[in-house]
């Protein structure tokens, strides 16, 4: 049971981070994979436990489904001199705000940010 939850947690975080499959041929890489897997499990377990303390018994799969509708959008606009990046975050809905509150997160959206990088 715990091993399958560890793997499910890792798969979930791996897909969020856009990490591709890696086939380990070195012992240290396999150990690194195991470490990341266990860390992913602990993060997800901590989220679930903190929500349980707030009387919310949903599992990570359900929580992820609720939170994934809040998005960060980055747009790159190249010019002759610079590349401008504009980052905008959508506002959390009421259900997301409640989850953030139970996790002791303020739930405030990141401010719109415009960055320019010289070419």
NORMOWO-V429846 format. One line per field, one symbol per residue. ss: DSSP state (h for helix, s for strand, l for the rest). A space follows every 10 residues. Layout:
ss=???
This chain:
ss=lhhhhhhhhh hhhhhhllll llllllhhhh hhhhhhhhhh hhhhhhhhhh hhhllllllh hhhhhhhlll lsssssssll lssssssssl lllhhhhhhh hhllllllll llssssssl
